[in-house]
Amino acid sequence: MELFGSVDGSGNPALLSRAAKANGLIYTAGLTARDPDGTVPKGIKVQTEMVFERLESVLKEAGASLRDVMKVNIFVVDLRDLPIMNDVYREFFPEAAPARAMVQVAGLADRDYLIEIEAIAQDPEWDKGDRGA
C-alpha cells in the first residue's frame, strides 16, 4: 500500500493521508474547502469548486485523474444546495459521471464546511502490469 500526504508541512506524521493506493484502487480522504490562510470560503459553489480542485490534485499525486474516478461520496449540510453543487459537478465530470452517493449530514468537521467529497479511483498504471502497489 502507498500513502499520499501522510506527513504534514513540518515533516511530522499527519493525522490522516490524503489518499491511499493499493491493488489497483485509489481511495481519497474526505476533502473539504479551506483557503491556504485557513479560512473556509463562503457558499456552496466556491466550496464545491475548491473541493474538486483538491480532488484533482490528490489524484494527480497518486498518478490518476478525474477520468479514473469510479465512485464519489458526497456529504452536504443542506440538500437545497444540490442544484448548484450539480452544476459544478457537471463541470468536473462533463461526460460519463462516476457512480455517486449523496448524503445529507447534520454537520461536518468545521461548522463552516458545506460539503465534503471522497472518491475511489482506478489506478491507471494497474492495467499496465504495475501490480507492485
C-alpha positions in Angstrom: 0.0 0.0 0.0 1.2 3.5 -0.8 0.0 6.6 1.2 0.0 10.2 -0.1 0.1 13.3 2.1 0.8 11.3 5.2 3.2 13.9 6.6 2.4 17.5 7.3 4.4 20.5 6.1 6.8 20.2 9.0 7.7 16.6 8.1 5.7 15.2 11.0 3.2 12.3 10.6 -0.2 13.7 9.7 -3.4 12.6 11.3 -4.6 11.1 8.0 -3.4 10.5 4.5 -5.0 12.4 1.6 -5.1 9.2 -0.4 -4.2 5.5 -0.2 -3.4 3.3 -3.2 -3.4 -0.5 -3.2 -4.5 -3.3 -5.5 -5.4 -1.1 -8.4 -7.5 1.3 -6.5 -7.0 4.8 -5.1 -9.1 5.9 -2.1 -9.2 9.6 -1.1 -9.9 11.0 2.3 -12.9 13.2 2.7 -11.9 16.5 1.1 -13.2 19.9 2.2 -12.6 23.6 1.2 -10.1 25.7 3.1 -8.0 28.5 1.8 -4.3 28.5 2.3 -4.7 31.0 5.1 -7.0 28.6 6.9 -10.3 30.3 6.2 -13.3 28.4 4.8 -14.8 30.2 1.8 -18.4 31.1 1.8 -21.0 29.5 -0.5 -21.6 26.0 -1.9 -20.4 26.9 -5.4 -16.9 28.1 -4.4 -16.6 25.3 -1.8 -17.6 22.6 -4.4 -15.1 24.0 -6.9 -12.3 24.1 -4.4 -13.1 20.5 -3.2 -13.0 19.2 -6.8 -9.7 21.1 -7.5 -8.3 19.5 -4.3 -9.6 16.1 -5.5 -7.8 16.6 -8.9 -4.6 17.5 -7.1 -4.8 14.4 -4.8 -5.5 12.1 -7.7 -2.6 13.6 -9.7 -0.3 13.0 -6.8 -1.4 9.3 -6.7 -0.9 9.0 -10.5 -4.6 9.3 -11.6 -7.1 11.9 -12.8 -10.8 12.6 -12.6 -11.2 10.3 -15.6 -10.2 7.4 -13.4 -12.8 8.0 -10.7 -15.3 5.2 -10.3 -17.3 6.3 -7.3 -17.9 9.6 -5.4 -19.4 10.0 -2.0 -20.7 13.5 -1.3 -21.7 14.8 2.1 -23.7 18.0 2.2 -25.2 20.0 5.1 -28.2 21.3 3.1 -29.9 19.5 0.2 -31.2 22.8 -1.1 -27.6 23.3 -2.3 -27.9 20.3 -4.7 -28.7 22.2 -7.9 -25.7 24.5 -7.5 -23.5 21.6 -6.5 -24.7 19.6 -9.5 -23.8 22.4 -11.9 -20.2 22.4 -10.6 -20.1 18.6 -10.6 -21.0 18.6 -14.3 -18.1 21.0 -15.0 -15.7 18.4 -13.5 -17.4 15.4 -15.0 -18.7 16.7 -18.3 -19.1 13.3 -19.9 -19.8 10.0 -18.2 -20.0 10.7 -14.5 -18.9 8.1 -11.9 -21.3 6.3 -9.6 -22.3 8.6 -6.8 -23.8 8.6 -3.3 -25.2 11.8 -1.8 -25.8 12.1 2.0 -27.2 15.0 4.0 -25.4 15.4 7.3 -26.1 17.5 10.4 -22.7 19.0 10.2 -19.1 18.5 9.1 -15.7 18.8 10.9 -15.8 22.6 10.7 -19.2 24.4 11.1 -18.5 26.5 8.0 -18.0 23.4 5.7 -21.0 22.9 3.4 -19.7 19.9 1.5 -17.2 17.1 1.8 -16.3 14.7 -1.0 -14.3 11.4 -1.1 -13.6 9.3 -4.1 -12.5 5.9 -5.3 -10.5 5.8 -8.5 -8.9 3.1 -10.6 -5.1 3.3 -10.7 -4.4 3.7 -14.4 -1.0 2.0 -14.0 -2.6 -1.1 -12.7 -3.8 -2.1 -16.2 -0.3 -1.7 -17.5 1.0 -4.6 -15.4 2.2 -2.5 -12.4 1.0 -4.8 -9.7 3.5 -3.7 -7.0 1.4 -1.2 -5.1 
